[in-house]
Amino acid sequence: MATKKNNTIKLKFDSTRNLAPAPESKSAAKIEPQYDLFINGKFEKPQNKKYFATINPATEEKLSMIAEANTADVNKAVVAARTAYDKTWKKMPPAERAKYIYRIARMIQERAREFAIIETLDGGKPIRESRDFDVPTAANHFFYYAGWADKLEYAFPNRRTEPLGVAGQIIPWNFPLLMAAWKIAPALACGNTVVLKPAENTSLTALKLAEIIQEADLPPGVVNIITGAGTTGAAIVNHADINKIAFTGSTEVGKIIQRAIAGTNKKATLELGGKAANIIFDDAPLDQAVEGVINGIFFNQGHVCCAGSRLYVQESVFKEVVRKLKDRLETLIVGDPMDKNTDIGAINSKAQLDIINKYIKIGQQEGAEMYQPSCAIPKKGFYCRPTIFTNVAQSNRIAQEEIFGPVLAIQSFRTDDEVIEKANNTPYGLSAGVWTDKGSKIFNLTTKLRAGVIWANTFNKFDPTSPFGGYKESGYGREGGLHGLNAYVNII
Amino acid sequence: MILTKTIPDFSLSPHVDQVGIEERASRFTKRSIKNETKLNGLMLALNMIDLTTLEGKDTEGKVKQLCYKAQHLHDSYPGLPTVAAICVYPSMVKTAKTALGNSGIKVASVATAFPSGQAPRDIKIRDTKYAVQNGADEVDMVISRGKFLEGEYNFVFDEIAAIKEACGEARLKVILETGELVTYDKVRKASDIAMYAGADFIKTSTGKISPAATMPVTLVMLEAIRDFYYKTGKKIAMKPAGGISKSKLALHYLVMLNETLGEGWMNNEWFRFGASSLANDILMQLMKLRTGVYQSPNYFSID
C-alpha cells in the first residue's frame, strides 16, 4: 500500500505543451500597408499627412501604417455625422435602419476568419479566442440591436424616444472589434450617427469594419471611424457638436472625460476599470471553480476590465484550491497567438508588459508568494507567464490596483460577512464571481456585492441580451441588452 | 486492500457543476493535434484499446479471430503496436488465453452477471473466480446500480471489496454504468466508492446502455482519480468504454487525460479504451498519414 505523504505527490504535465505547431494561416487575411481615416463613407488621408505604425505584439513586426487624425479631421468627421443624422438617418424608417445593421452582422460572419486573424495579429490574443469569442460575439451584438431598431416603443412602453444625435465613441485595445460592436450597434439602432475612435495599438479590425460598412452601403457619414491616440480622443470629447460620449477604458481617462464634459449637455456612459473578486466557498464544485478562476483571470492575457483578479477562497479548501490552480497552470500553453493550441498569447504592448512586470515586482516586495508555471516563453514579442500570488494582504497594492494582466492575488476568508466586506473593499465595482453549490448563498452575496455583473458558478460570460457596466469607479451607464438602448435615446 | 483508515463519508463526495464540466470537456476538443503529435497519439490510442466482443452469439471461432487480429492489426503497416487487451465473457477466457499465448496482450473478462449485475453476491463471486481461474488477467465487474441509486452505498462498497478479493492477482475494473447513474454528482460518488473499495480501474460503461462513455463523464472520473491520488498516493486507471469509434474522438480523450492526470497515465497500464470499431478507424488514419490518401475500408480486416 502506498503511504507516501500528500505533499510529495505531484502530477507531471511536461508533455502537455509539446504539441506539434498548429498555426492559423496569415495569408487568409489581407492587411493593407497603410490605412486612412473613414469619413463620410470614404477613406481619406489625414490633413497633416501623419501616420503611425501598428505592430504585432507577438513578433514586434510592423503590420501597417495608421493615419493620425487631428482636430480638423475630427471636425470633418463630426460634420459628416451631423449631416448624415439630419439628412438621412434620423428620418429613415426604423425597419430600414435595422436592415443595415443586420447586413453588417451578416458580413462580419461571412468574414469571420479574416477578422479573427487580424484581431490576433494586431492585438496578440490567441486565435482560439478571437475565432470563438470576439468575432462571433461582435456579430451577435449587431444582430441583437438590429432587432430592437423598430421595436423601441416596446423597449420604453408608453413613452416616445428620440435619438441623441452624434455619438463620439472611444474604445480600448483589449477587445477592439467587440467593443466597436458594443458601441456602434445600439447607437445606430436608436437612430444616432457615430464617430468612433479605436485604440491606437489596435485599429485594424475597426478599419476592416469600416470597409464592411462601406460595402454594406450604409449612408455616408452614419458611421465614421477615425484613428489616433489620446489627442484625437480629446478632440472628440471636446467637440461642441457631439451629443454623447461613450468611453471604455481606464478610470484615469474616464475622470478626465468627466471633467471635460462637465457643464456641457453631453451625455456619457463610461465603462472603466475593475478589480473583481472571485469567491470560492468550501461547498463549491472545486474543479469547475478552478477552471472558472483560470478563465476569469487568464482570458485575453488578463486584459479584461471585469477580470477576476482577486480570488477569495474559504480557508477549509484553500490548500486544495491552490494546488488545483497550480496543476492547471502547468497545462496552459503560452506562446504564438496564431497557434490554435495557444491558451495565453502576447501582452498587447511593451508599455502594458512593463506595467505588469512592475506589479509582479511590487507583489514580491510586498511579501506575497509568487508562483509561475515552468513554461518557456518566446524570446521575441511581449509575453508574461501566468502568475498567481498567495499570502496576499488586503492592503497590498496587487490586491487593490488594477493590473490588467495575467496576475492573480489569492486570499483566504472564513465567513460570508468577512468575504462580502473584503470583496466590496475596493474603489471598483464592475464584476464579481461566486462559487457555491448553495442557491441561498448565491442570492445573499449577489444582493450585497457592489458590482455591476455578478456571475454565479461561472465567469466572463457575455451575451448581447445582458447588460454590462459598473458601480463606483468602474463607471456608469449600461451596455448590452435593453438597458443598452437607454444610453442612446432621449425619453420623452 | 481496503484503505480502511481513509474511507470518507461518501455522501460528502464533491459536487460537480454540469455546465462547468461540459464546458471544460469541450475545451479539450479545441486542441489541434497535428503531424508527429497526431501520429504518436494514434499509436498510443491503438495500444490502449481493449478489443472487445461481448455478444450472446460469440463463439470460440470468433474469439480466436479477434485474438489473431489483436496481434496483427494491419500487417502491411510494419511497426504497429498491439492492442492492450482482449475483452470477452468468462466462458471465452480460456480460448482467448490460449490464442494470445505469450503475445503480452492481456485477457480481460467481464464478470459479476454482466451487464445488469442482477445476481446474488455469491454467484458474482463465483463468476469472478471462474474467470480468474481460466486465466483472466483483468476482471471487468459491474456495480449494483439499483442498490447505488437506492442510496445503499455500503452494499455497493462491500460488493466491490468482495469481488476485489475474489480477483486475487487480477486487476479489477469497476464499471459504473454511468448511463444509468444519469447525473455527474452520482458518477463522482460512485467513482469515489469504487476507488476506496479497491478498484484498480474505474470504467464508464458496459457498452449495452446508451449513453455510454462521454467526455464530460470521463472527465468527472479522471478528476476523482486525481483527488484520490493526492489523498492516498495510489494511482487508479481509467477506462472509458462504448461510443468511442473515431480516431479524432480518441485523440480528444488523450488530450483530456494528458491535461488532467499528466504523463504518468499516458500508457496502457493506466488508461484503456473499451472499443471494437475504434482500432480500424485508427488504422485508416495511420495509413492516411503515411500515404497521404484515405483508403477504402475494404483494405482493413473487420475482425
Interface residues (C-beta under 8 A of the other chain):
Chain A: M1 A2 T3 K4 K5 N6 T8 I9 L11 K12 F13 D14 S15 T16 N18 L19 A20 P21 A22 R128 D132 D283 A284 P285 L286 D287 Q288 A289 E291 G292 R323 D327 T331 K340 N341 D437 N457 T458
Chain B: M1 L3 P14 H15 V16 D17 V19 G20 I21 E23 R24 K30 R31 S32 I33 K34 N35 E36 T37 K38 E223 R226 Y229 Y230 K231 T232 G233 K234 N258 E259 L261 G262 E263 G264 M266
